[in-house]
Amino acid sequence: MLYYVSGPVTVLEPGFAVIDCGGVGYGCRITAYTAGQLKLDQPVRLYITESIREDAFDLYGFSTREEQRCFDLLTTVNGVGPKAAMAILAAGPQNFTLAVMTGDEKLLTAAQGVGKKIAQRIILELKDKLGGGAVELDFSMPAPAPAQTGSAAALAQAALQELGYSPAEIGPALKGVDPNATTEEMIRYALRAMVMKG
């Protein structure tokens, strides 16, 4: 079993990368999100999920354990194959997690091969596994020491903390957000700010 591959990127194409590990090139299928983290001839570590079938042996590579975990969870849902899971994760694991937590079917159906019924099934089956239940509990009470005043900002901060971001990261990311925006708009604004900063 391969856990990760580490080495310079020798081939980088849409949806595909080759990592040179001691003279052996490992071809990995990758998401657009992971592709954005890679540069040709630069060293990288990709976490690997193997897919072995009668007619194929595919390696799926992810730049973070978080993205790999989301992929593994997605492929447990009936009707979601590796190809659909990779399409869903193109916008990144944070956006996928946010879509499931907020029940955003539109974000999921934007991925090629994902219809409304599958999107609903993903939300239903994965919400608890991605921590959606804990976030809903947080949404019923004010977050401690919110970065900004207003319930929407407090709820946005609570949701971002559930996604694993620290208050030190959340504060600057929410700076400049429209105070009249909805909680979901604030979360998306902060995620975009953190992705661009990273």
Phi and psi in degrees as a GROMACS rama.xvg file:
@    title "Ramachandran Plot"
@    xaxis  label "Phi"
@    yaxis  label "Psi"
@TYPE xy
-88.1445  129.945  LEU-2
-95.0318  -47.9496  TYR-3
-152.468  163.218  TYR-4
-121.444  144.342  VAL-5
-138.873  130.236  SER-6
161.194  -177.365  GLY-7
-71.8423  149.251  PRO-8
-82.5731  117.669  VAL-9
-102.108  -22.0989  THR-10
-136.859  132.437  VAL-11
-138.636  107.925  LEU-12
-127.456  165.005  GLU-13
-56.5345  118.561  PRO-14
79.1876  5.94205  GLY-15
-152.537  139.895  PHE-16
-144.174  148.904  ALA-17
-115.17  127.512  VAL-18
-110.314  126.542  ILE-19
-86.4939  111.56  ASP-20
-112.48  94.9486  CYS-21
60.4944  38.6242  GLY-22
92.132  -5.05671  GLY-23
-109.104  125.251  VAL-24
-91.1297  120.19  GLY-25
-100.045  115.518  TYR-26
-83.3166  122.85  GLY-27
-123.19  135.218  CYS-28
-79.1823  134.285  ARG-29
-132.864  157.721  ILE-30
-84.6752  166.243  THR-31
-62.7079  -32.6999  ALA-32
-62.4387  -49.5226  TYR-33
-66.1874  -39.2157  THR-34
-57.0238  -34.5968  ALA-35
-66.9704  -17.1855  GLY-36
-93.2095  -9.54784  GLN-37
-101.433  149.911  LEU-38
-135.466  138.751  LYS-39
-57.3846  134.815  LEU-40
70.5605  6.06501  ASP-41
-101.044  143.545  GLN-42
-67.9115  146.456  PRO-43
-151.731  159.317  VAL-44
-122.93  123.377  ARG-45
-114.127  130.179  LEU-46
-80.8693  135.65  TYR-47
-110.545  133.854  ILE-48
-116.27  124.951  THR-49
-91.2938  144.066  GLU-50
-129.059  109.91  SER-51
-113.31  120.244  ILE-52
-127.574  175.286  ARG-53
-58.5772  -39.3331  GLU-54
-105.728  4.10655  ASP-55
-159.919  151.136  ALA-56
-132.933  100.241  PHE-57
-107.904  144.738  ASP-58
-111.144  128.78  LEU-59
-108.468  121.699  TYR-60
-109.359  139.761  GLY-61
-132.632  139.401  PHE-62
-74.6211  -19.6087  SER-63
-134.722  155.349  THR-64
-66.2153  -31.2788  ARG-65
-61.7044  -45.3933  GLU-66
-65.6243  -40.3868  GLU-67
-61.653  -42.3534  GLN-68
-62.4202  -40.9817  ARG-69
-62.6638  -41.9687  CYS-70
-61.4561  -47.6931  PHE-71
-61.5831  -39.5636  ASP-72
-66.9099  -43.5692  LEU-73
-59.0172  -41.8192  LEU-74
-74.9571  -4.8052  THR-75
-83.7864  -14.2754  THR-76
-80.6297  128.539  VAL-77
-59.2909  126.824  ASN-78
96.4599  -6.15017  GLY-79
-109.341  107.502  VAL-80
-92.0805  176.59  GLY-81
-55.9333  -39.8149  PRO-82
-63.5662  -45.6157  LYS-83
-65.9165  -39.738  ALA-84
-61.7941  -41.7589  ALA-85
-64.8785  -38.3007  MET-86
-65.6241  -41.1834  ALA-87
-63.2721  -37.5  ILE-88
-85.1209  3.04567  LEU-89
-57.4282  -33.3424  ALA-90
-84.6192  -1.1718  ALA-91
105.284  152.712  GLY-92
-64.3661  -30.8764  PRO-93
-65.8208  -44.4549  GLN-94
-66.0274  -38.1022  ASN-95
-63.2494  -47.4253  PHE-96
-60.2687  -42.7147  THR-97
-62.1325  -41.9668  LEU-98
-61.0652  -43.0137  ALA-99
-67.6775  -44.4723  VAL-100
-64.4043  -34.9396  MET-101
-98.3865  1.57336  THR-102
67.937  32.3051  GLY-103
-83.3878  90.1517  ASP-104
-66.5035  -33.3415  GLU-105
-60.5104  -40.8509  LYS-106
-64.4611  -37.9372  LEU-107
-72.7515  -42.0082  LEU-108
-73.6054  -10.3279  THR-109
-68.236  -21.3455  ALA-110
-75.8531  139.933  ALA-111
-61.8595  132.027  GLN-112
85.6874  6.7926  GLY-113
-114.687  111.712  VAL-114
-92.4163  177.907  GLY-115
-62.4421  -41.3034  LYS-116
-64.1159  -41.7991  LYS-117
-66.4482  -40.4373  ILE-118
-59.8273  -43.0841  ALA-119
-64.0995  -38.6235  GLN-120
-66.2596  -40.7093  ARG-121
-60.0827  -47.9602  ILE-122
-61.4876  -45.8477  ILE-123
-62.2227  -45.3828  LEU-124
-81.8562  -27.6107  GLU-125
-106.374  -9.34385  LEU-126
-56.6752  -48.1737  LYS-127
-67.4536  -37.1288  ASP-128
-68.227  -25.666  LYS-129
-95.7963  7.33932  LEU-130
88.7315  15.3446  GLY-131
-61.129  -37.1495  GLY-132
-60.8933  -41.8886  GLY-133
-65.0732  -37.9622  ALA-134
-66.7178  -39.3685  VAL-135
-62.6404  -35.8697  GLU-136
-65.5382  -42.0372  LEU-137
-62.8223  -34.4789  ASP-138
-66.6402  -17.1633  PHE-139
-88.2144  -4.31782  SER-140
-141.743  155.518  MET-141
-64.8695  144.859  PRO-142
-76.4272  146.683  ALA-143
-68.4073  133.848  PRO-144
46.0591  62.7884  ALA-145
-62.7119  150.348  PRO-146
-67.6614  -29.8081  ALA-147
-133.867  160.197  GLN-148
-77.3419  160.124  THR-149
103.966  139.29  GLY-150
-65.5064  -36.4068  SER-151
-61.7964  -42.757  ALA-152
-65.8062  -39.3583  ALA-153
-63.9097  -43.1418  ALA-154
-67.5145  -38.0487  LEU-155
-62.9293  -42.6559  ALA-156
-63.7012  -41.8706  GLN-157
-61.4925  -42.9127  ALA-158
-65.6096  -41.4223  ALA-159
-66.4062  -34.5938  LEU-160
-66.2309  -36.1258  GLN-161
-65.1582  -29.8618  GLU-162
-76.9951  -5.45057  LEU-163
103.83  5.55433  GLY-164
-86.3898  147.019  TYR-165
-88.2796  158.079  SER-166
-55.8062  -32.9768  PRO-167
-65.8742  -29.2401  ALA-168
-83.8598  -37.2306  GLU-169
-69.2845  -42.6359  ILE-170
-53.1034  -56.691  GLY-171
-63.9501  -32.5716  PRO-172
-68.3495  -30.5816  ALA-173
-88.4693  -5.99069  LEU-174
-65.0086  128.381  LYS-175
90.2341  -1.77897  GLY-176
-69.2214  147.127  VAL-177
-62.9841  118.569  ASP-178
-63.4685  -17.8793  PRO-179
-92.4159  1.68036  ASN-180
-70.3262  158.411  ALA-181
-76.1036  167.259  THR-182
-57.35  -46.4383  THR-183
-62.6104  -39.9404  GLU-184
-64.3777  -38.9272  GLU-185
-64.7616  -40.6505  MET-186
-63.207  -46.0802  ILE-187
-62.4719  -41.3865  ARG-188
-58.8591  -47.4113  TYR-189
-65.5782  -41.7516  ALA-190
-62.429  -42.6026  LEU-191
-61.7797  -42.9048  ARG-192
-62.5402  -40.2918  ALA-193
-73.2852  -35.8556  MET-194
-65.867  -43.1715  VAL-195
-67.0314  -36.4006  MET-196
-67.9921  -38.6883  LYS-197
